[in-house]
Amino acid sequence: MSTVIEQAVEARLVAAAPRMSTIPATLRYDMQDPFAVRMSFPAPATLEGFDVSWTFARELLSAGVREPAGAGDVRLRPYGFDRTVLEFHAHEGTAIVHIRTGELRRFLSSTAAMVPVGDEHLHVDLDGDLAELMRDAY
């Protein structure tokens, strides 16, 4: 059984450079990090000219398809009947993209089938993570 879900999505760029009307993006979920999702953008779609990834809570993505969510670097909100707005805030600027809400819901459904919401803690090795942190501290 695979422990990773990757789903390509089409993001419609609202405000950022370089100017592209749509850009490919990838949503990724790894059950080894069950609370998080990652959204990656390819180099041609970024200001820096290299691949950029944003990691944020799966719970934030789930909330953002229903109502405005987030107060930090990543913010989401529904837009119209079938779009969700994702805002990514960085020192270099802000990127705003629209993604079809159905694509986000399909991704969330796949992640919930792999790790049900509320069961994330069952997939975290706190003792192992703590031991690794302590090992690196010496």
URKA-V383226 format. One record per residue. N is the residue number from 1. RES is the residue in one letter. PHI is phi in whole degrees, 0 to 359 (999 if undefined). OMEGA is omega as a letter, one per 30 degrees, with the letter a starting at -180 (none if undefined). D_FIRST is the distance of its C-alpha to the first C-alpha in Angstrom with 2 decimals. Layout:
# URKA-V383226
N|RES|PHI|OMEGA|D_FIRST + N|RES|PHI|OMEGA|D_FIRST
This chain:
# URKA-V383226
1|M|999|l|0.00 + 2|S|289|l|3.78 + 3|T|252|a|6.45 + 4|V|228|l|9.17 + 5|I|243|l|10.95 + 6|E|234|a|14.08 + 7|Q|224|l|16.77 + 8|A|284|l|20.16 + 9|V|226|l|23.13 + 10|E|257|l|26.83 + 11|A|256|l|28.97 + 12|R|264|a|32.67 + 13|L|283|a|34.59 + 14|V|261|a|37.47 + 15|A|213|l|39.06 + 16|A|168|l|38.44 + 17|A|237|f|39.22 + 18|P|292|a|38.78 + 19|R|283|l|39.66 + 20|M|224|a|36.93 + 21|S|286|l|36.62 + 22|T|229|l|32.88 + 23|I|225|l|30.32 + 24|P|284|l|26.71 + 25|A|215|l|24.36 + 26|T|231|l|20.65 + 27|L|265|a|18.93 + 28|R|223|l|16.01 + 29|Y|228|a|14.03 + 30|D|235|a|12.22 + 31|M|294|l|11.19 + 32|Q|287|l|13.10 + 33|D|230|a|16.09 + 34|P|291|a|15.53 + 35|F|270|a|19.13 + 36|A|244|l|19.38 + 37|V|235|l|18.88 + 38|R|233|l|20.21 + 39|M|242|a|22.35 + 40|S|244|l|23.42 + 41|F|238|a|26.51 + 42|P|285|a|27.53 + 43|A|310|a|30.70 + 44|P|299|a|33.07 + 45|A|262|a|32.51 + 46|T|243|l|33.43 + 47|L|294|a|36.79 + 48|E|283|a|35.85 + 49|G|81|l|34.82 + 50|F|220|a|31.44 + 51|D|305|l|27.93 + 52|V|233|l|27.88 + 53|S|234|l|25.05 + 54|W|242|l|25.58 + 55|T|247|a|23.44 + 56|F|209|a|24.24 + 57|A|291|l|23.18 + 58|R|302|l|20.80 + 59|E|299|l|23.58 + 60|L|295|l|26.10 + 61|L|298|l|24.36 + 62|S|298|l|24.11 + 63|A|292|a|27.77 + 64|G|293|l|28.97 + 65|V|281|a|28.19 + 66|R|254|a|30.52 + 67|E|202|l|33.21 + 68|P|303|a|34.34 + 69|A|212|l|32.23 + 70|G|97|l|32.34 + 71|A|224|a|35.40 + 72|G|246|a|34.43 + 73|D|287|l|33.10 + 74|V|237|l|30.72 + 75|R|227|a|32.21 + 76|L|226|l|31.12 + 77|R|196|l|33.04 + 78|P|294|l|33.07 + 79|Y|220|a|35.39 + 80|G|68|a|36.85 + 81|F|282|a|35.01 + 82|D|228|a|31.94 + 83|R|233|l|31.61 + 84|T|234|l|30.51 + 85|V|266|l|32.32 + 86|L|243|l|30.63 + 87|E|248|l|33.11 + 88|F|242|a|32.31 + 89|H|256|l|35.25 + 90|A|220|l|35.97 + 91|H|300|a|39.19 + 92|E|285|a|39.35 + 93|G|148|a|39.32 + 94|T|238|l|37.37 + 95|A|249|l|35.02 + 96|I|237|a|34.72 + 97|V|230|l|32.29 + 98|H|253|l|31.78 + 99|I|229|l|28.43 + 100|R|299|a|28.05 + 101|T|301|l|27.12 + 102|G|300|l|25.09 + 103|E|294|l|22.74 + 104|L|293|l|22.38 + 105|R|295|l|21.88 + 106|R|296|l|19.16 + 107|F|296|l|17.31 + 108|L|298|l|18.04 + 109|S|296|l|16.88 + 110|S|296|l|13.39 + 111|T|292|l|13.36 + 112|A|291|l|14.83 + 113|A|291|l|12.25 + 114|M|281|l|9.62 + 115|V|226|a|12.47 + 116|P|303|l|15.58 + 117|V|301|a|18.81 + 118|G|99|l|20.60 + 119|D|256|a|17.68 + 120|E|304|a|17.16 + 121|H|299|l|19.24 + 122|L|287|a|16.84 + 123|H|250|l|14.51 + 124|V|250|l|17.54 + 125|D|261|a|18.95 + 126|L|298|l|22.59 + 127|D|297|l|24.12 + 128|G|294|l|22.25 + 129|D|295|l|23.06 + 130|L|295|l|26.63 + 131|A|299|l|27.05 + 132|E|295|l|26.01 + 133|L|298|a|28.50 + 134|M|293|l|31.19 + 135|R|297|a|30.66 + 136|D|288|a|31.15 + 137|A|283|a|34.25 + 138|Y|265|none|36.19
